[in-house]
Amino acid sequence: MTAPFLYFGYGSNLDEARLHIHCPSAQLVGTARLADHRLAFSIESRNTWHGGVADIRPERGREVWGALWLIDHDHAEPLDRQEGVFRDPPAYQRIVVDLETAAGDVVRCRSYQVVDPHPEGYLPSPAYRDTILRGAHAIGLPANYLRGLETIGHNGYAGGGPH
């Protein structure tokens, strides 16, 4: 049996119910911070979310907070499929990031980044933004980061979300 892996979720996979669609083994380890990156919406989901979806882009002095999940190895491929790793062209690619946990520990784990980010980005749908906010509140991200998430605009699309 292959060991479970650590995964940093920062978009819709902040929400446990959303992540459990493809990775029912996922267990929340805690919150974590990715330094020198910003949250962006640099790719468009036309079929599922109907708007921009989250990405992490390097930017000195910024930070992205998210969820650190422990996931069984058996769910690595379903997570890759959810993130569009195997599409042609791929939507996201696996990356390795070093995070700082709320306790101050440094942890290396898997995350995903958009392969071909659109420089101006896209507004997320209300459903996508609400999924991020629901997850962020549930796991207890820092209040100042939550306030920033709450200011993210949306495209007004009625509907959207995984089926």
N, C-alpha and C positions, 0 to 999 in steps of 0.2 A: 504494500500500500504506500502510495506517495503522500508526503506530508501536505497538510493544508498550507495555504498561502495568505499573506496579508495583502489587503487591497484598500486603496484610498479612493473613496467615492466623494465627489464634490458637486454633482449635478442631481439628476433625478434619483441616483443611487444613494443619496442621503436618506431617502425614504425606505424604511425596512420592507414595507409591503411591496414596493416597486422592485427592489433588489431580489426579494424572495420569489418573484415570478420565474427567474432564470437560475437563481442560486439559493434554493431553500435552506441550505446549510449555513448561510451567512450569519455570523454572530458578531454583534457590536463589541469591539474592544474598547473604544472610546473615541474622543475627538482628537484631531491632530491639525497641525498648521504646516502648510507648504510655503516656505519663504521665497521671496524674489519671484513670485508669479502673481498673475491676476486672473480673475474669472472673466471669461469671454464667452460670447455666443457666436462662434466663428464658422459654424456649419448649420445648414438648414435640414430639418427633418420634415420631408414633405408627406410621408405616408403615415407616420405614427403621431408625432406631436404637432405638426403643421406650424412650424416656426423654428426659431433658432434654438440650438441645444448647446449645452455647456462644454467648455474647453478650458484648459489651463495654458496660459501663454507666459513665457518668461518676461518679467519686468522687475528690475531692481527696486527694492524698497516697498514692494506690495506684498500681500499675502493672501492665500486662499485657505480657508478653514473647511474641514470636511470630516467624514466618518472613516475610521480605521476599522475594517471588517476582517474577520478570520473566516476563510471560505475553504471548504473541502476541495481537494484537487480535482475530484470528479466534476466540479462545476466550473473549471477553468475554461473549457471549450464553450459551454453555453454563455458565459460572460463575454468571451471574445466575439461570439456571434451577435449578442445583444449590441455590442459596441461597433459592429460592422467591420471587424478586422479582416474577414474573409471576402468582403465585397470586392467587386472589380469596377472602379478603383476602390481601395479600402477607405472607410470613413475615418476610423481611428487606428492608432497603433499602440501596442503595449509599450510602456516606458517604466523605468525604475526611478523612484523618487525617494529622497530622504526627508522625512517629516519630523517635526517636533511634537511630542504628545503634550497634553495639558499638564502632565507631571514633569515635563522638561526632558524626557528621554528622547533620543534620536533613534528613529526606526526607518529601516529601508523596506520599501514595499512596491507592489505593482500599482500602476494607474494607467490611464489612457489619455492620449493627446490627439487632436485632430491632425490628420496627415496634410491636408491642403486647406489651411484656414483662410476664410474670406477676410480681407483686411478691415472692412467696415462692419462686418458681422450682420446679424439678423436679430430682430426682436423675438423673444420667446412667446409662445401662446400662453394664455392665462392658465391653462391646465398644467403646462410644464412648469411655469413659475410657481404655481400653487403646490406642486409636488416637491419642488426644491424647498419652499418655505415650510411645508408640513414636516419634512424630514429634518430640516435645520432646527426647528423648534423642538421636535421630539428628542433629538440627541443632545440638545443643550449647547449649541454653538454660542460663542461669546456675544453678549448683547450688542456691542458696537458693530460686529460683523452682520448680525441679524438685521440691524437697522439698515445697513447697506443693501442687503438682499431685498428688503421690503421696498426699496426705492427703484428696483429694476422695472422698467416699463414692459409692456406686452403689446402684442399685435392685434388684440381684440378678437381673435378667432374663437368662435363658440364650438367647442368640441375638442377632440384631440386626446391622445393618451393611448397606452398599450391596450390591446384587446386580448 
